[in-house]
C-alpha cells in the first residue's frame, strides 16, 4: 500500500521533530489510542481500492498502488470546512524511526514544500502535530509552537512490525503560533491505511 521510497519532506519533518526534543514521550500532549480489530472491514477501504494513490514528489510510483488516505486536512487562520477542493489531496506513510516510536505521516510534498500532520505512536498512546515545510531557509527563524485542542485515534491493533499493514481513523484540531505571534488552525479527520516501511 505504500511507496518503497521515503518522502523527502517526511524525512525533513522527522529530523525537525527529533531536533525539537530529546525525550519525545514527555514533550507532547499524549492520549490513549482506541483499538478496533474490525477497523479494516470499514467500507471506506473498499472505496479506496477503487482510487489510485497520490504520490509526493521523489517517491517511487506504482500505478497499481491504491489510495492510502481518505483524511480531510485543513489549515489556515480560520478553518473553513466548506473549502474541500484539496482537503483530501494527501497520502499516508509510516515508519519506525527508533525501536518504540511509530511515526505516521498524512500529507503531501510537491518538491518545494510539504504540508500535513504526523501522528507519533508509542505503547498505545499517541500525539498529533501539524507541519508545513519549505525549501526556503530563513536564518534565525523561531520554530512555531503547537497546542492540541483535541485528538482521537483508532488503530486496528496495538503492536506493529515493519512490513505490517496498518489501518486507522483520526480526528484532531490544533492551534499553531508562529514566532511572530501569527496563529494557524489545523484540523484533520478521516480514515487511512498504509504498510509500515523501514526508515
Secondary structure, DSSP 8 states (H G I E B T S, - for coil): ---SS--HHHHHHHHHHHHH-S-HHHHS--EE-EE-TTGGGSHHHHHHTTSB----TTS---TT-B--B--EEEEESS--TT--TTTT--EEEEEEEETTEEEEEEEEE-SSEEEEEEEEEETTEEEEEEEEEES---TT----EEEEEEEEEEES-S---TT-EEEEEEEEEEEEE-TTS-EEEEEEEEEEEEEEE--
